[in-house]
Amino acid sequence: MKPDPSTALVAPVLFAALLGSTALGEIPENFQRENLVAWGIVGFDARQRSPAERAAMLERLGIRRLAYDWREEHIEGFEEEFLACGEHGIELFAFWKGEESAFELFERHALAPQVWHPLRTGKGLSNQDRIESAAEQLLPIAEETARRGLRLGLYNQGGWGGLPSNLVAVCKSLRDRGHEHVGIVYNFHHAHPRATEFAEDLALMKPYLLCVNLNGMADPNRADVSKKENRIKPVGSGVHEEAMIRELLVQRYDGAVGIIGNRPDLDVEEVLRKNLEGLESLLSRIPAGP
């Protein structure tokens, strides 16, 4: 008896469907476009968009979260920015450092962004002295954010303060002083020298991570990463970020994930678009799970 041609295709089609769902899986929730955080797009935009234009751009791209980097000239426009975000359904997810007028606006408009603050090198003869000194420097902003019910993220901006071991140690020191709201924000673009140590670094930082901002990672042994075009690259155009993002999935990191602008010479919409396309392409090649 000859097989029915209509049923002969069922097995391979079903197998292919199962293979697709188990080998690649769905994009994890924190990597889905609407949950990504846009960072470095206010002071880094050749178009110099207005708050309304910026919020409309994020909505157009399908990004629903903004980490707000600002400069002195943006202070007067804080409220306009926050209102524009609300009108376009954009969450103010994080805010750079602290600024009293911004804190007042957070309260007025019922906003509760994370506050990201760079970790500076502490003073002292030993590394432990520097850790305690750095924690002391951060106590005022830790107390202010705690009072206002905001999370404080220690931001790796390079140097001593960018090393995962120091970020964790200072974070622990502040938590030991009662500031459990303090965590870590880790940026790929400030971590080129540690790209190949990311698995170990992630395991150390993971209990404290509030956000990880992605970037295309040039090989520091082959490229001058002091040059902007090598240090800031779209996701998917570097040599290390696929392995690093794979590690985020393997270690089941479920916190916030950001993509960055950080190229003042370019239209930030195109920078974000390239990051989105590169990330989605990369995720389609990475098997789900460990």
N, C-alpha and C positions, 0 to 999 in steps of 0.2 A: 504494500500500500504506500503510495507516494505521500510525502508530508504536505500538509496544507501550506502553500506559500505565505498565507497571511499570518500563520503562527510561527513560521520558520524564522521570522525577523524578531520575534518577541524576546528570545533569550539574549541575542547580542545587544539589542537596544537596552534591555533591562540591565545587563552587565555593564554597559557603558555608563548608564545613569548612576549605578551604584559606585562604579569606579570614580566617576566625577565627584560624587558627594563625599566619598571617604578619602580619596587621595588628595584632593585639593580643599574640599570643605567650603563652608561659607566664610566670607570675610568676618573676622572677629568684630564684635560690636564696637570696640574702642578704635578700630581701624576703618570703620565705615565713614564715608565722606561726611555725612551730616554730624558726626561726633568728633571730627578732627578740629583742632584748634589752630587758627591762623595767628602767626606770631611774626613780629618784625615787619609789619606792613604799613605802619603810620609814618615813621621817620625814614622809611626805605621805599620810596615810590617816585619814579621819575615823573609820573603824572601829577603828583602832589594833590591827590583827591581830597575833596571836602568830606566831612563826616557822612553826609547823606550819600555821596557817590561811593564812599568806601563800603558802607553797609549794603548798598544796592549791588555792588560788585560781589560781596560775599554771598548774598542771596542768589545771585546769578550763577555762581560756581557751585552752589549747594553746600556751602560751609556755614555752619550755624553757631560757631564759637569763635570769639575773638580774645586774644591776649593783647592788651593795649600797651604798646611801647609809645612813649611820649617824650617830647622835648619841651623846653621852656615856652616856645611859641604856641604849644597846644593847650596850655593850661586854661586859657580863656574859653576854649572850645570844648572842655570836658563835658558839660551838660548837653550841648548840642550833639556830641558824639554818642553819649549814652541814650539819649532820646531817639536818635536815628537807628541805633541798634535795636531798640525796642520796637520801632515801627516796622522793621524788616525781619523781625523774629530772630535776631542775633543775640546770643547770650554773652554778656561781658564775663568771660571765664577767668581772666587774670589781669593784673594791673602791675606795671613796673614800679618798683620801690614804693615809697609812701609820699603822699602829698595831702596836706590838711584839707584843702578845698575839695579834693577828690573823696576823702573819707566822709566829709559832710554830704556830698552828693550821693554816695552809696547809701547812706542812711535815709536821705530824702526820697530816693527812688527804690528803696528796698532791694539793693544790689548787694551781693556777697561774693565778689571775686577773690580768688587767691591773690596774694601780694608776693611778687617775685623780687628777691633781693640778692645781689651778688655777695659771695663769701670772700671777704678780703683776708689777706694774710695777717695773722695775729702777731703780737710782739712777744719776744722772750728768747731764752737761750735754747731751750729744748722744744721739740715738736709739741709736747703736751702743754707747755707754757703758751705756745702760739694758738693751740686749740682753745684753751680757756680764755685767752685774750680775745680771740675772734668771737667767741660766744658772748663775752661781756659787751663787745661793740654792738652786738645785735639785740641786746636786751631791750632797749627802748622800742624798737619796731616789733619785737616779739610781744611785749606787754601791750602795745597799742593795738596790734591785730587781735590779740586774745580778748581785749576789752570790747572790741567791735565784732567779735564772732567770725573773724576771717582766718583762712589758712595762710601760713607763711611758708614760702618755698625758697630754700637756699639754692642759689643759681650758680652753676659752674661757668665762670667767665674766663677761665684759664689760670695758669700759674698755680701757686700753692692752693688757692681756693677752688681750683677746678679739679683737684685730685679726689676721686671717689672716697678714699680712706679718710681724708680730711673733712669732706662734706658729711660723711656719716658720723665722724667723731664729734663735730660741732653740733650736729643735729641731736645726737644723744645727750650732749652736755646741756643743751637747752631744754630737752625733755626732762632730764634729771632735775631741772629747776622748776618743773611744773608746766612747761609749755608743750603739751602733747600735740598742739595744732601745727607744729613745725615739721616740715618735710623737705624733700629735695626735688628740684627741677633740673633734669639732665639734658644737655644739648649736644647732639652729635657734632655740630660745627665747631664747638669748643673742645672737642675731644679727639682730634685726629691722631695725636701721638699714642692714644690708648685704644685705637680701633681694634687691634688684634687681642686685647685683654678684656674685651667687653663682656664675655661670658662670666668671668670672675667678678668684674666690677658690678654687673647687674645683680648677681647673687648677693653681693654685699649691700647694695643700695635698695633693692626691691622693697623691703619692709617700710621704707620711708618715701618712696617715689610718689610725687604728685602729678608729674607730667614728664614725658620724654619727647623732645623735639627732634625730628628726623632731618637728615641732610644727605646729599651724595658725598661719599667719603673718598677723597683722593688718598693715594698711598704716600705718606710723608717721606718715604725713602726714595720715591721717584718723582715727586712734584714739590714745588715750592708752595707750601700751604699758607705762607704769609700773603700770597697773592689772592685777591678776592675771588677771581675766577676759579681758583683751585680749592679755596677754603669753603666757598658757598656754591654748591652744585645741586642741580635737581636730583631728587631721589631717583635711583635707577641709572644714573650716569657715572657713578663712582665705582670703586672696586671692593669696598668693604661693607657697605650698608646692607646688602642682601643677607650676609651672614649675621650682621648685628640685629636686623629685624627678625630673622629666623630665630635668633636667641630669645628675643622678646616673646615670641610665640611658644618656643620650647619651655621657657620658664613660666609660661602662663601669666605674663604681665597683663593686668586688666585695667590699669589706670589710663589717664588721659594721654593722647598722642597728638603732637603738633607738627605742622609743616611751616616752613619759614619763607619770608620774603628776603630781607637783608641784602638787597642789591639796589642801592639808590640810583644806579645808572640805568635801570630797566623798569618797564611797566610791571608793577607788582602783580597785576592780574595774570600776565603771561607767566611770571615766575611761579605763582601758585598753581596755575593750570598744568605746567610741566611737572611740578611735584606730584599733583594728583594723578596724572597719567602714568608717571613713573612708578608711583607707589602701587597703583592698581595693577599694573603690568607685573610688577615684582611679586605681589601677593598671589597672583594667579599661577606663579611658578613654584611657590613654596608649599610643600605638603603641610596639611594641618596637623597639629599635635607633635609630640616628641618623636 
